[in-house]
Amino acid sequence: MIEAESIGDVENFVNIELNKIAEWAVDNKIRFNEEKSKVMLMTRRKQKEQKEVAIYLNSKPIPQVHRLKYLSIIFNRKLTLKEHLN
């Protein structure tokens, strides 16, 4: 989880850290599949900000989703479990 003042700050920080991870992966002969990766912006803020982020892995954009199923639990961007409970 990453906390920042603005969406732009989050986007920059994540892209810098993902580049570091990608470099480490190349050094250790590991490949992350960007086609299986997803990004989801989770927030409880009510501010009107740009909600789309441009995150890249291996120089390819990672699609942004509004809900994500992880270990059979459905998370949404507002961190409520309504969809999972339904």
Contact map, one row per residue, 1 for C-alpha under 8 A:
11100000000000000000000000000000000000000000000000000000000000000000000000000000000000
11110000010000000000000000000000000000000000000000000000000000000000000000000000000000
11111000010000000000000000000000000000000000000000000000000000000000000000000000000000
01111110110000000000000000000000000000000000000000000000000000000000000000000000000000
00111110110000000000000000000000000000000000000000000000000000000000000000000000000000
00011111110000000000000000000000000000000000000000000000000000000000000000000000000000
00011111111000000000000000000000000000000000000011101000000000000000000000000000000000
00000111111100000000000000000000000000000000000000001000000000000000000000000000000000
00011111111110000000000000000000000000000000000000000000000000000000000000000000000000
01111111111111000000000000000000000000000000000000000000000000000000000000000000000000
00000011111111100000000000000000000000000000000000001110000000000000000000000000000000
00000001111111110000000000000000000000000000000000000000000000000000000000000000000000
00000000111111111000000000000000000000000000000000000000000000000000000000000000000000
00000000011111111100000000000000000000000000000000000010000000000000000000000000000000
00000000001111111110000000000000000000000000000000000011100000000000000000000000000000
00000000000111111111000000000000000000000000000000000000000000000000000000000000000000
00000000000011111111100000000000000000000000000000000000000000000000000000000000000000
00000000000001111111110000000000000000000000000000000001100000000000000000000000000000
00000000000000111111111000000000000000000000000000000000110000000000000000000000000000
00000000000000011111111100000000000000000000000000000000000000000000000000000000000000
00000000000000001111111110000000000000000000000000000000000000000000000000000000000000
00000000000000000111111111000011000000000000000000000000110000000000000000000000000000
00000000000000000011111111100000000000000000000000000000000000000000000000000000000000
00000000000000000001111111110000000000000000000000000000000000000000000000000000000000
00000000000000000000111111111111000000000000000000000000000000000000000000000000000000
00000000000000000000011111111110000000000000000000000000000000000000000000000000000000
00000000000000000000001111111100000000000000000000000000000000000000000000000000000000
00000000000000000000000111111100000000000000000000000000000000000000000000000000000000
00000000000000000000000011111110000000000000000000000000000000000000000000000000000000
00000000000000000000000011111111000000000000000000000000000000000000000000000000000000
00000000000000000000010011001111100000000000000000000000000000000000000000000000000000
00000000000000000000010010000111110000000000000000000000000000000000000000000000000000
00000000000000000000000000000011111110000000000000000000000000000000000000000000000000
00000000000000000000000000000001111110000000000000000000110111000000000000000000000000
00000000000000000000000000000000111110000000000000000000000001000000000000000000000000
00000000000000000000000000000000111111000000000000000000000000000000000000000000000000
00000000000000000000000000000000111111100000000000000000000001100000000000000000000000
00000000000000000000000000000000000111110000000000000000000001111000000000000000000000
00000000000000000000000000000000000011111000000000000010000001111000000000000000000000
00000000000000000000000000000000000001111100000000000000000000011111000000001000000000
00000000000000000000000000000000000000111110000000101000000000010100000000001000000000
00000000000000000000000000000000000000011111000000000000000000000000000000011110000000
00000000000000000000000000000000000000001111100000000000000000000000000000001110000000
00000000000000000000000000000000000000000111110000000000000000000000000000000110000000
00000000000000000000000000000000000000000011111000000000000000000000000000000000000000
00000000000000000000000000000000000000000001111100000000000000000000000000000000000000
00000000000000000000000000000000000000000000111110000000000000000000000000000000000000
00000000000000000000000000000000000000000000011111000000000000000000000000000000000000
00000010000000000000000000000000000000000000001111100000000000000000000000000000000000
00000010000000000000000000000000000000000000000111111000000000000000000000000000000000
00000010000000000000000000000000000000001000000011111000000000000000000000000000000000
00000000000000000000000000000000000000000000000001111100000000010000000000000000000000
00000011001000000000000000000000000000001000000001111110000000010000000000000000000000
00000000001000000000000000000000000000000000000000011111000011000000000000000000000000
00000000001001100000000000000000000000100000000000001111100011100000000000000000000000
00000000000000100100000000000000000000000000000000000111111111000000000000000000000000
00000000000000100110010000000000010000000000000000000011111111000000000000000000000000
00000000000000000010010000000000010000000000000000000001111100000000000000000000000000
00000000000000000000000000000000000000000000000000000001111110000000000000000000000000
00000000000000000000000000000000010000000000000000000001111111000000000000000000000000
00000000000000000000000000000000010000000000000000000111101111100000000000000000000000
00000000000000000000000000000000011011100000000000000111100111110000000000000000000000
00000000000000000000000000000000000011100000000000000010000011111000000000000000000000
00000000000000000000000000000000000001111000000000011000000001111100000000000000000000
00000000000000000000000000000000000001110000000000000000000000111111000000000000000000
00000000000000000000000000000000000000011000000000000000000000011111000000011000000000
00000000000000000000000000000000000000010000000000000000000000001111100001111000000000
00000000000000000000000000000000000000010000000000000000000000001111110001110000000000
00000000000000000000000000000000000000000000000000000000000000000011111111100000000000
00000000000000000000000000000000000000000000000000000000000000000001111111100000000000
00000000000000000000000000000000000000000000000000000000000000000000111110000000000000
00000000000000000000000000000000000000000000000000000000000000000000111111000000000000
00000000000000000000000000000000000000000000000000000000000000000000111111100000000100
00000000000000000000000000000000000000000000000000000000000000000011110111110000101100
00000000000000000000000000000000000000000000000000000000000000000011110011111011101100
00000000000000000000000000000000000000000100000000000000000000000111000001111111101000
00000000000000000000000000000000000000011110000000000000000000000110000000111111000000
00000000000000000000000000000000000000000111000000000000000000000000000000011111000000
00000000000000000000000000000000000000000111000000000000000000000000000000111111100000
00000000000000000000000000000000000000000000000000000000000000000000000000111111111000
00000000000000000000000000000000000000000000000000000000000000000000000001110011111110
00000000000000000000000000000000000000000000000000000000000000000000000000000001111111
00000000000000000000000000000000000000000000000000000000000000000000000001110001111111
00000000000000000000000000000000000000000000000000000000000000000000000011100000111111
00000000000000000000000000000000000000000000000000000000000000000000000000000000111111
00000000000000000000000000000000000000000000000000000000000000000000000000000000011111
